[in-house]
């Protein structure tokens, strides 16, 4: 019981620090949603970081379920993860709760992110995504109908 309290406090602090580093919590018109194994997921918090050659987008829902997308690029277009064609333009991680560590995460083995808009003036990004993911136990998760709209980036 004490260990769970410590884990909860640790993740709360990590989330608070990561969110406080952003200019905006994307509470306006921004959205990020998907179906996780046919179960609707809708983020309440979105954080998007754009660096020189990559974009990282994280969404967390009310249950602490987290989707983390990383794209190796900063422009519009299709970014593919396909080990059979050796394309690794994107990656995704899914965590079933904010208390689960990375060892309890599902890692994408195939999928894609389509970035339809990067508005540098308004600093917002929009697009869609889908992935097939696998955890260490061999369990799979399918993320389908994923969209992100007007998510603010730094």
C-alpha positions as CSV (number, residue, x, y, z in Angstrom):
1,X,0.0,0.0,0.0
2,X,2.8,2.4,0.9
3,X,4.6,1.5,-2.3
4,X,1.5,2.5,-4.4
5,X,1.3,5.8,-2.5
6,X,4.9,6.5,-3.3
7,X,4.4,5.6,-7.0
8,X,1.3,7.8,-7.2
9,X,3.2,10.7,-5.6
10,X,6.2,10.2,-7.9
11,X,4.0,10.1,-11.1
12,X,2.0,13.1,-9.9
13,X,5.2,15.1,-9.4
14,X,6.6,14.0,-12.8
15,X,3.3,15.0,-14.5
16,X,3.2,18.3,-12.7
17,X,6.8,19.2,-13.6
18,X,6.3,18.2,-17.3
19,X,3.1,20.2,-17.6
20,X,4.5,23.2,-15.8
21,X,7.2,23.5,-18.4
22,X,4.6,24.1,-21.1
23,X,3.2,27.5,-22.0
24,X,-0.3,26.0,-22.3
25,X,-2.1,22.9,-21.3
26,X,-4.1,22.8,-24.6
27,X,-7.4,23.1,-22.9
28,X,-8.9,25.3,-25.7
29,X,-9.9,23.8,-29.0
30,X,-7.2,21.2,-29.0
31,X,-8.0,17.5,-28.9
32,X,-6.3,14.1,-29.1
33,X,-8.4,11.0,-29.2
34,X,-8.3,7.4,-30.4
35,X,-9.8,3.9,-29.9
36,X,-7.7,1.6,-27.9
37,X,-8.8,-2.0,-28.6
38,X,-12.2,-0.5,-29.6
39,X,-12.4,1.4,-26.3
40,X,-12.7,5.3,-26.7
41,X,-9.8,7.3,-25.4
42,X,-9.9,11.1,-25.1
43,X,-7.0,13.0,-23.7
44,X,-7.6,15.7,-21.1
45,X,-4.0,16.9,-21.3
46,X,-1.7,17.2,-24.3
47,X,1.9,18.2,-24.5
48,X,3.7,18.7,-27.8
49,X,7.4,19.4,-28.1
50,X,8.9,20.3,-31.5
51,X,12.6,20.1,-31.8
52,X,15.0,20.5,-34.8
53,X,14.3,17.1,-36.3
54,X,11.4,15.6,-34.3
55,X,8.0,16.0,-32.7
56,X,6.9,14.4,-29.5
57,X,3.2,14.4,-28.6
58,X,1.8,13.0,-25.4
59,X,-1.8,12.7,-24.3
60,X,-3.2,11.5,-21.0
61,X,-6.9,10.7,-20.3
62,X,-8.9,10.9,-17.0
63,X,-7.8,7.3,-16.1
64,X,-4.1,8.0,-16.6
65,X,-3.9,6.1,-19.9
66,X,-1.1,7.6,-21.9
67,X,-0.2,7.7,-25.6
68,X,3.2,9.0,-26.6
69,X,3.9,9.6,-30.2
70,X,7.3,10.5,-31.6
71,X,7.9,11.6,-35.3
72,X,11.3,11.8,-36.9
73,X,10.5,15.1,-38.8
74,X,8.7,18.4,-38.3
75,X,6.7,18.8,-41.5
76,X,3.4,17.6,-42.9
77,X,3.3,14.1,-44.4
78,X,3.1,10.4,-43.6
79,X,5.6,8.9,-41.0
80,X,5.7,5.1,-41.1
81,X,6.8,2.4,-38.6
82,X,7.3,-0.8,-40.6
83,X,10.1,-3.2,-39.7
84,X,9.5,-5.3,-42.8
85,X,10.5,-2.3,-45.1
86,X,12.9,-0.9,-42.5
87,X,11.0,2.3,-42.1
88,X,11.3,3.8,-38.7
89,X,10.0,7.4,-39.2
90,X,7.8,7.2,-36.1
91,X,7.3,5.4,-32.8
92,X,4.6,5.1,-30.2
93,X,4.2,4.0,-26.6
94,X,1.0,3.2,-24.7
95,X,0.7,3.0,-20.9
96,X,-2.5,1.7,-19.4
97,X,-2.2,4.0,-16.3
98,X,0.0,6.8,-15.1
99,X,1.3,4.3,-12.4
100,X,2.7,1.8,-14.9
101,X,6.4,2.0,-15.5
102,X,8.0,1.7,-18.9
103,X,8.4,-2.0,-18.2
104,X,4.6,-2.2,-18.2
105,X,4.3,-0.2,-21.5
106,X,3.2,-1.4,-24.9
107,X,5.7,-0.5,-27.7
108,X,4.6,0.0,-31.3
109,X,5.8,-2.5,-33.8
110,X,3.9,-1.1,-36.8
111,X,1.8,2.0,-37.6
112,X,1.9,5.5,-38.9
113,X,1.3,9.1,-38.1
114,X,0.0,11.5,-40.8
115,X,0.6,15.1,-40.0
116,X,-1.9,17.2,-42.0
117,X,-1.1,20.6,-40.6
118,X,1.9,22.4,-39.0
119,X,0.9,26.0,-38.4
120,X,4.1,27.7,-37.3
121,X,2.4,31.1,-36.7
122,X,-0.3,29.7,-34.4
123,X,2.1,27.0,-33.2
124,X,-0.4,24.2,-33.6
125,X,-0.2,20.7,-35.2
126,X,-3.0,18.4,-36.5
127,X,-3.1,14.9,-37.9
128,X,-4.1,11.3,-37.4
129,X,-2.4,8.0,-36.2
130,X,-2.8,4.3,-35.8
131,X,-0.5,1.7,-34.3
132,X,-0.2,-2.0,-33.3
133,X,1.7,-2.4,-30.0
134,X,3.2,-5.2,-28.0
135,X,4.2,-5.5,-24.3
136,X,6.9,-7.7,-22.7
137,X,4.3,-10.4,-22.0
138,X,3.4,-10.6,-25.7
139,X,0.0,-9.0,-25.2
140,X,-1.1,-6.7,-28.1
141,X,-3.0,-3.4,-28.2
142,X,-4.5,-1.8,-31.3
143,X,-4.8,2.0,-31.5
144,X,-7.1,3.0,-34.3
145,X,-8.9,6.2,-35.4
146,X,-6.4,8.4,-33.6
147,X,-6.5,12.1,-34.2
148,X,-4.9,15.2,-32.8
149,X,-6.2,18.6,-33.8
150,X,-4.9,22.1,-33.0
151,X,-2.4,20.8,-30.4
152,X,-0.1,23.6,-29.3
153,X,3.6,23.0,-29.6
154,X,6.5,24.9,-28.1
